[in-house]
Amino acid sequence: MSVVALGGLLFGFDTGVISGALLFLREDFQLTSFQEGTVISSLLLGAAAGALWSGRPADRWGRRRTLIVVAGAFTCGLLLATLATGLWTMVAARVVLGLAVGSASSLVPLYLAEVAPPGLRGRLITVNQILLTAGILVSYLINLYFAEDANWRAMFGVGLIPSVLMLAGLFLVPESPVWTQRRHTGNQDPRAAPAAGTLRTMLAEPVARRALSIGVTLGAVQQLAGINTIIYYAPSIMQRAGLPATNSIMYAVVIGIANLLMTVAAIPLVDRAGRKPLLVFSLVGMAAALIPLGCALNGTFGGASHLVSLVAMGLYVSAFAVGIGPVFWILTAEVFPPALRARGVALCVLVNWTANFVVGQLFLPTADLFGEAAVFWFFAAVCLGALVFVVRTVPETKNRSFAEIQTALKQH
């Protein structure tokens, strides 16, 4: 399981490393603001495609074989990024990495959910989230280490170490017992899953439709609430505010530490406090942090704005990490009927990455047009709207078997 969870580490590393590398890519490749957004969002488009693609082979070939292909894509993408000679080479590398990230983001939680007992399922999937946040923090630290020499190639190259380890280790891990059982059950042959897992089938079945609405909404909210503007652009935001590049990356390291620590804190909470209470706490906390963050970026606090911005971003990321950050991945791996699970998770992750792409591509141009404060206040409004949806719609799933969760969705 630790080998499979390396997919989470690479997910975090490949999404986080660009935040520091972009400071130097901008100069080496003479990038405009739109081209910076293209470098960011090319991974996100690839991730959306990877999430959409991953469901069919995961049902047909099995979870493990599909993950081997994903690990190979991680390795190829990182190698290409390390050797990139211009904008479009880097964009191509980011697309390949996106395919791997998007596939891993749906398949790793799915695999972990299927091998875990009900009482430990939330914690085990949260371990994947911890590795994701650890990957982000590691990428920030690597960015900081190589920032003095502006060595963005080395920033990407370090990621080859876990990608090669994952690729080699996956040949030794067992297949998901749920997929294996379905393969040996004649009327549930995974080769029949494409017909069973279509969007039309999900929309026609009430429980699957309810599960899809929960997963799709939370997937969109997780991104439209703005988390990756902090992950991708924190150094850029601080540099725009007048800080040197190294100091800007230091801000990102502090935020990455908060992200990791609060994700660790979520491990016992997801199976004790439950999924729904953490979602409510998370959305309230995020909204409460985003409002003063917008004010700080608007210059409301004068000379203290940098400090207020750092504190607000730390609180925002902490609220995200203890709630909707891990809980989205847990719920999407739990709520779908077994025959529709791989496809359902893939659709929810597709929406997640599509929303991620929209935010990543439009953040800088929108901030230039309306100001960064207005953008973060919009994110706060998204959090408050999502709070209403969670209270009314999302059932509690802690310590329930997959069959009990399906019953809860019928009654909810």
C-alpha positions in Angstrom: 0.0 0.0 0.0 2.9 2.4 0.7 4.1 1.9 -2.9 0.6 2.7 -4.3 0.5 5.8 -2.0 3.6 7.1 -3.6 1.2 8.2 -6.3 -0.1 10.7 -3.7 3.4 12.0 -3.1 4.0 12.5 -6.8 0.6 14.1 -7.2 1.6 16.7 -4.6 5.1 17.1 -5.8 4.1 17.7 -9.5 1.4 20.2 -8.6 3.6 22.1 -6.1 7.0 22.2 -7.8 5.8 24.6 -10.5 5.2 27.3 -7.9 8.9 28.0 -7.4 10.1 26.9 -10.8 7.8 29.3 -12.4 9.7 32.3 -10.9 12.7 31.3 -13.0 11.0 29.8 -16.0 9.3 33.2 -16.5 12.8 34.7 -17.0 14.4 31.9 -19.0 11.5 31.5 -21.4 10.3 35.2 -21.3 6.8 34.2 -20.4 3.8 36.5 -20.3 1.1 36.2 -17.6 -1.1 34.2 -20.0 1.8 31.9 -20.8 2.5 31.4 -17.1 -1.1 30.4 -16.8 -0.7 28.0 -19.7 2.3 26.3 -18.0 0.2 25.9 -14.9 -3.0 24.8 -16.6 -1.5 22.4 -19.1 -1.0 19.9 -16.2 -4.6 20.5 -15.2 -5.9 19.7 -18.7 -3.9 16.6 -18.8 -5.1 15.7 -15.3 -8.8 16.1 -16.4 -8.1 13.8 -19.3 -6.2 11.3 -17.1 -9.1 11.2 -14.6 -11.6 10.5 -17.4 -9.4 7.9 -19.0 -8.6 6.0 -15.8 -11.9 4.4 -15.1 -12.1 2.1 -18.1 -8.7 0.5 -17.9 -9.0 0.2 -14.1 -12.1 -1.9 -14.6 -10.8 -3.8 -17.6 -7.1 -4.4 -16.7 -7.2 -4.0 -12.9 -6.1 -1.3 -10.6 -2.5 -2.5 -10.3 -1.7 -2.7 -14.0 -3.3 0.7 -14.7 -1.2 2.2 -11.9 2.0 0.8 -13.5 1.1 2.7 -16.6 0.6 5.8 -14.5 3.9 5.5 -12.8 5.6 5.2 -16.2 3.9 8.5 -17.2 5.1 10.2 -14.1 8.7 9.2 -14.9 8.5 10.3 -18.6 6.8 13.6 -17.7 9.4 14.5 -15.1 12.3 13.6 -17.4 10.8 15.7 -20.2 10.3 18.7 -17.8 13.9 18.4 -16.6 15.2 18.6 -20.2 12.7 21.2 -21.5 14.1 23.7 -24.0 11.3 26.1 -24.3 7.6 26.9 -23.5 6.0 24.2 -25.6 8.4 21.5 -24.5 7.5 22.4 -20.9 3.8 22.4 -21.8 4.1 19.0 -23.3 5.9 17.7 -20.2 3.2 19.2 -18.0 0.4 17.5 -20.0 2.1 14.1 -19.6 2.5 14.8 -15.9 -1.1 15.8 -15.8 -2.3 12.5 -17.3 -0.4 10.7 -14.5 -1.6 13.0 -11.8 -5.2 12.9 -12.9 -5.2 9.1 -13.1 -3.4 8.7 -9.8 -5.8 11.1 -8.1 -8.7 8.7 -8.8 -7.0 5.3 -8.8 -4.9 5.6 -5.6 -7.9 6.5 -3.2 -10.0 3.8 -5.1 -7.3 1.1 -4.5 -6.8 2.1 -0.9 -10.6 2.1 -0.2 -10.9 -1.4 -1.7 -8.2 -2.9 0.4 -9.1 -1.2 3.7 -11.6 -2.5 6.4 -14.5 0.0 6.9 -13.2 1.2 10.3 -9.9 2.2 8.8 -10.9 3.3 5.4 -11.0 7.0 6.1 -7.7 7.0 7.9 -6.0 5.0 5.1 -7.2 7.3 2.4 -6.2 10.3 4.5 -2.6 8.8 4.6 -2.7 9.3 0.8 -3.7 12.9 1.4 -0.8 13.3 3.8 1.6 12.1 1.2 0.0 14.5 -1.2 0.6 17.4 1.1 4.1 16.1 2.0 4.8 16.1 -1.8 3.8 19.7 -2.0 6.0 20.6 1.0 8.9 18.6 -0.4 8.6 20.5 -3.7 8.6 23.8 -1.8 11.7 22.8 0.1 13.4 21.7 -3.1 12.4 24.9 -4.7 14.0 26.8 -1.8 17.2 24.8 -2.0 17.7 25.4 -5.7 16.3 29.0 -5.8 19.7 30.7 -5.2 21.0 29.1 -8.4 17.7 29.5 -10.2 18.1 25.8 -11.1 14.5 24.9 -12.1 15.7 21.8 -13.9 16.9 20.3 -10.7 13.6 21.1 -9.0 11.8 18.9 -11.5 14.6 16.3 -11.6 14.4 15.3 -7.9 10.9 14.0 -8.6 12.3 11.2 -10.7 13.4 9.4 -7.5 9.9 8.6 -6.1 8.5 8.0 -9.6 11.1 5.3 -10.4 10.5 3.8 -6.9 6.8 3.7 -7.5 7.2 2.1 -11.0 9.5 -0.6 -9.7 7.4 -1.3 -6.5 4.1 -1.7 -8.3 5.2 -4.9 -9.8 5.3 -6.4 -6.3 1.9 -5.2 -4.8 -1.3 -7.4 -5.0 -4.3 -6.5 -7.1 -7.4 -5.0 -5.4 -9.5 -7.8 -3.8 -12.7 -6.1 -4.9 -11.6 -6.1 -8.5 -10.3 -9.7 -8.2 -13.6 -10.9 -6.8 -15.6 -9.2 -9.6 -13.3 -10.8 -12.2 -14.1 -14.2 -10.8 -17.9 -13.6 -10.7 -19.3 -14.4 -14.0 -22.1 -11.8 -14.1 -19.8 -9.0 -12.9 -16.9 -9.5 -15.3 -14.9 -6.2 -15.3 -14.8 -6.4 -19.1 -18.6 -5.7 -18.9 -18.0 -2.5 -16.9 -17.9 -0.1 -19.8 -21.6 -0.7 -20.4 -22.4 -0.7 -16.6 -20.4 2.4 -15.9 -21.7 4.9 -18.4 -23.0 8.3 -17.4 -26.5 7.4 -18.6 -26.5 4.4 -16.3 -25.5 6.5 -13.3 -28.1 9.1 -14.0 -30.8 6.5 -14.4 -30.1 4.9 -11.0 -31.2 7.0 -8.0 -28.5 6.0 -5.6 -25.7 6.4 -8.2 -27.2 9.8 -9.3 -27.2 11.0 -5.7 -23.6 9.8 -5.2 -22.6 11.5 -8.4 -24.2 14.8 -7.4 -22.3 14.7 -4.0 -19.0 13.8 -5.6 -19.2 16.2 -8.5 -20.3 19.2 -6.3 -17.6 18.6 -3.7 -15.0 18.1 -6.5 -15.9 21.4 -8.0 -16.0 23.2 -4.7 -12.6 21.9 -3.6 -11.1 23.8 -6.5 -13.4 26.8 -6.9 -12.8 27.7 -3.3 -9.3 28.6 -4.4 -6.9 26.2 -2.7 -4.6 25.9 -5.7 -4.2 29.6 -6.2 -2.3 29.3 -2.9 -0.5 26.1 -3.9 0.5 27.3 -7.3 0.8 31.1 -6.9 1.8 31.8 -3.3 5.4 32.8 -4.2 4.1 34.8 -7.2 1.6 36.6 -5.1 4.2 37.5 -2.5 6.7 38.5 -5.2 4.1 40.8 -6.7 3.7 42.4 -3.2 7.4 43.3 -3.3 9.2 40.4 -1.7 12.3 38.9 -3.2 12.0 35.4 -4.8 13.7 33.5 -2.0 11.5 35.2 0.7 8.4 34.5 -1.4 9.3 30.8 -1.6 9.8 30.8 2.2 6.2 32.0 2.6 5.2 28.9 0.5 7.2 26.6 2.8 5.4 27.9 5.9 2.1 27.4 4.2 3.2 23.9 3.1 4.1 23.0 6.7 0.6 24.1 7.9 -1.0 22.0 5.1 0.9 18.9 6.1 0.4 19.2 9.9 -3.3 19.8 9.6 -3.7 16.8 7.2 -1.9 14.7 9.8 -4.4 16.0 12.4 -7.2 14.8 10.1 -6.2 11.1 10.3 -7.9 10.3 13.6 -10.7 12.8 13.0 -12.1 11.4 9.8 -13.1 8.1 11.5 -14.0 9.7 14.9 -15.6 13.1 14.2 -16.9 11.9 10.9 -16.8 13.2 7.3 -19.7 15.6 7.5 -18.7 17.6 10.6 -15.2 18.0 9.1 -16.7 19.4 5.9 -18.8 21.9 7.8 -15.8 23.0 10.0 -13.6 23.2 7.0 -15.9 25.4 4.8 -16.6 27.8 7.7 -12.9 28.1 8.5 -11.9 28.7 4.9 -14.5 31.4 4.4 -13.4 33.1 7.6 -9.8 33.1 6.5 -10.5 34.3 2.9 -12.2 37.5 3.9 -9.3 39.0 5.8 -6.9 37.6 3.1 -8.7 39.7 0.5 -8.6 42.7 2.8 -4.8 42.3 3.3 -4.2 41.9 -0.5 -6.3 45.1 -0.9 -3.8 47.0 1.4 -6.4 47.4 4.2 -3.8 46.6 6.9 -1.0 48.8 5.6 2.4 47.7 6.6 1.0 44.6 8.4 -0.6 43.3 5.2 2.2 40.8 4.5 1.9 39.3 8.0 -1.9 39.2 7.8 -1.7 37.6 4.4 0.6 34.9 5.7 -1.6 34.2 8.8 -4.8 34.1 6.7 -3.3 31.8 4.1 -2.0 29.5 6.9 -5.5 29.4 8.5 -7.2 28.9 5.1 -4.9 26.0 4.1 -5.3 24.5 7.6 -9.0 24.5 7.4 -8.9 23.0 3.9 -6.4 20.3 5.0 -8.5 19.1 7.9 -11.7 18.9 6.0 -12.6 19.1 2.3 -9.0 18.4 1.3 -9.1 14.7 2.4 -12.9 14.2 2.8 -13.6 14.8 -0.9 -11.3 11.9 -1.9 -12.7 9.7 0.9 -16.4 10.3 0.0 -15.9 9.7 -3.7 -14.2 6.4 -3.0 -17.1 5.4 -0.7 -20.5 6.5 -2.1 -20.7 4.7 -5.4 -22.1 1.2 -5.9 -19.3 -1.3 -6.6 -20.0 -1.8 -10.3 -20.0 1.9 -10.9 -17.2 2.9 -8.5 -14.2 3.3 -10.8 -16.2 5.2 -13.4 -18.0 7.3 -10.8 -14.7 8.3 -9.1 -13.2 9.1 -12.4 -16.1 11.4 -13.3 -15.9 13.3 -10.0 -12.1 13.7 -10.4 -12.6 14.9 -13.9 -14.8 17.7 -12.6 -12.3 18.4 -9.9 -9.4 18.8 -12.4 -11.6 20.8 -14.8 -12.4 23.3 -12.1 -8.7 23.3 -11.1 -7.8 24.1 -14.7 -10.3 27.0 -14.8 -8.9 28.5 -11.6 -5.3 27.9 -12.6 -5.7 29.5 -16.0 -7.9 32.5 -15.0 -6.5 33.5 -11.6 -3.7 35.8 -12.8 -5.7 37.5 -15.6 -8.7 37.9 -13.3 -6.5 39.2 -10.5 -5.0 41.7 -13.0 -8.5 42.8 -14.1 -10.4 42.9 -10.8 -7.7 42.8 -8.2 -6.6 39.8 -6.0 -8.9 40.9 -3.2 -12.1 40.4 -5.3 -11.0 37.0 -6.4 -10.4 35.8 -2.8 -13.8 37.2 -1.7 -15.4 35.2 -4.5 -13.7 32.1 -3.2 -15.2 32.9 0.3 -18.7 33.1 -1.3 -18.1 29.6 -2.9 -17.3 28.2 0.5 -20.5 29.6 2.0 -22.7 28.2 -0.8 -21.0 24.8 -0.4 -21.7 24.9 3.3 -25.5 25.0 2.6 -25.1 22.0 0.1 -23.2 19.9 2.6 -25.7 20.5 5.5 -28.6 19.6 3.3 -27.3 16.8 1.1 -24.2 14.9 2.3 -24.8 11.8 4.5 -22.3 10.5 7.1 -20.3 7.5 6.0 -17.9 6.9 8.9 -17.6 3.2 10.0 -20.1 2.1 7.5 -19.7 -0.7 5.0 -20.2 0.0 1.3 -23.7 -1.7 1.5 -24.7 0.5 4.5 -23.6 3.6 2.7 -25.8 2.7 -0.3 -28.7 2.3 2.1 -28.0 5.7 3.7 -28.0 7.3 0.3 -31.4 5.8 -0.5 -32.8 7.2 2.7 -31.1 10.6 2.6 
